[in-house]
Amino acid sequence: MAGDEKIYNQVAFEVMKELDVPIDDLCAYVAEQQKKVPPRPLSELPTPPQRTKLQPGEIQQPFNVHFSTEGYDQLANLVVASIAKAEKVLTAPH
């Protein structure tokens, strides 16, 4: 259901914090990006096989859980940066 991700993410955050595992909060990033684009009215909900065109700045497909190509690229760049940061910590001399 819509909003369930918040419950699951909260549980995951608590577990990761307890285990001292770094968190790459992509959900928060997507939420921040979505705030920059006005919400779509339900009147724009397409009927299959139609697709709704992306508005400038949208990284997630309207009325859909999937991302645009640009959105996937942005998320991938965040993951790569997070892995690089973790790798530096793990390989740093102790």
C-alpha positions in Angstrom: 0.0 0.0 0.0 1.0 3.6 -0.5 3.1 4.7 2.4 4.2 1.3 3.5 7.8 2.1 2.4 8.0 4.5 5.4 7.3 1.7 7.8 9.7 -0.7 6.2 12.4 2.0 5.9 12.1 2.9 9.6 12.6 -0.7 10.7 15.5 -1.0 8.3 17.1 2.2 9.6 16.8 0.9 13.2 18.5 -2.4 12.3 21.2 -0.8 10.3 21.9 1.8 13.0 22.1 -1.0 15.6 24.6 -2.9 13.4 26.5 0.3 12.6 25.9 -0.1 8.8 26.0 3.0 6.7 22.7 4.0 5.1 22.2 5.4 1.6 18.7 6.9 1.9 17.5 6.9 -1.7 13.9 7.2 -0.6 14.7 10.5 1.0 16.5 11.7 -2.2 13.5 10.8 -4.3 11.1 12.5 -1.9 13.2 15.7 -2.1 13.3 15.6 -5.9 9.5 15.0 -6.1 8.9 18.1 -4.0 10.4 20.2 -6.8 7.7 19.1 -9.3 4.0 19.8 -8.8 1.9 16.7 -8.1 -0.2 15.3 -10.9 -4.0 15.4 -10.7 -5.7 12.1 -11.1 -7.3 13.4 -14.3 -3.8 12.9 -15.9 -3.8 9.2 -15.0 -3.3 7.4 -18.4 -5.2 4.5 -19.6 -3.1 1.6 -20.9 -1.2 1.6 -23.3 -0.9 5.4 -23.0 1.9 6.9 -21.0 2.0 10.2 -19.3 4.9 12.5 -20.5 7.4 13.5 -17.9 7.5 17.0 -16.7 10.9 18.7 -16.5 12.7 17.6 -13.4 10.6 14.5 -12.9 12.8 11.5 -12.1 9.9 9.0 -11.4 7.3 7.9 -13.9 4.0 9.5 -13.1 1.5 7.2 -11.3 4.2 4.5 -11.3 6.9 3.1 -9.0 9.6 3.1 -11.8 12.0 5.9 -12.7 12.9 7.7 -15.8 16.3 7.0 -17.4 17.5 10.2 -15.8 16.1 9.1 -12.5 17.9 5.8 -12.6 21.1 7.5 -13.6 20.8 9.9 -10.6 20.1 7.0 -8.2 23.0 5.0 -9.6 25.4 7.9 -9.1 24.3 8.2 -5.5 24.9 4.5 -4.9 28.3 4.6 -6.6 29.3 7.6 -4.4 28.0 5.8 -1.3 30.0 2.7 -2.1 33.2 4.7 -2.8 32.8 6.5 0.5 32.4 3.1 2.3 35.3 1.7 0.5 37.6 4.5 1.7 36.5 3.9 5.2 37.1 0.1 4.9 40.5 0.5 3.2 41.8 3.3 5.4 44.8 2.4 7.6 43.7 1.7 11.1 
